[in-house]
Amino acid sequence: MFPGGVGNTFGDEAAFIQLIDEVETKVFQRLPDETWFYPGHGGDSTLGAERPHLAEWRARGW
């Protein structure tokens, strides 16, 4: 997961759907807004800053 999305699935729609579903259920549904995450590259963020954009991520797709 990165600020602004779940990461690149290289055009694999099934992989994207699985990834975003799992990020939503295993991360966003379990952890509070105050939770920080530190991606391998790019800026750090909190779940609260990213949560309002989940629908955009899903709509943008793979």
Secondary structure as the mmCIF struct_conf table of DSSP 4:
data_model
#
loop_
_struct_conf.conf_type_id
_struct_conf.id
_struct_conf.beg_label_comp_id
_struct_conf.beg_label_asym_id
_struct_conf.beg_label_seq_id
_struct_conf.end_label_comp_id
_struct_conf.end_label_asym_id
_struct_conf.end_label_seq_id
STRN STRN1 PHE A 2 PHE A 2
TURN_TY1_P TURN_TY1_P1 PRO A 3 GLY A 4
STRN STRN2 GLY A 5 GLY A 5
BEND BEND1 VAL A 6 VAL A 6
TURN_TY1_P TURN_TY1_P2 PHE A 10 GLY A 11
HELX_RH_AL_P HELX_RH_AL_P1 GLU A 13 VAL A 23
HELX_RH_PI_P HELX_RH_PI_P1 GLU A 24 PHE A 28
TURN_TY1_P TURN_TY1_P3 GLN A 29 ARG A 30
BEND BEND2 LEU A 31 LEU A 31
TURN_TY1_P TURN_TY1_P4 ASP A 33 GLU A 34
STRN STRN3 TRP A 36 PHE A 37
BEND BEND3 GLY A 40 GLY A 42
STRN STRN4 SER A 45 THR A 46
HELX_RH_AL_P HELX_RH_AL_P2 LEU A 47 GLU A 50
HELX_RH_3T_P HELX_RH_3T_P1 ARG A 51 HIS A 53
HELX_RH_AL_P HELX_RH_AL_P3 LEU A 54 ARG A 60
#
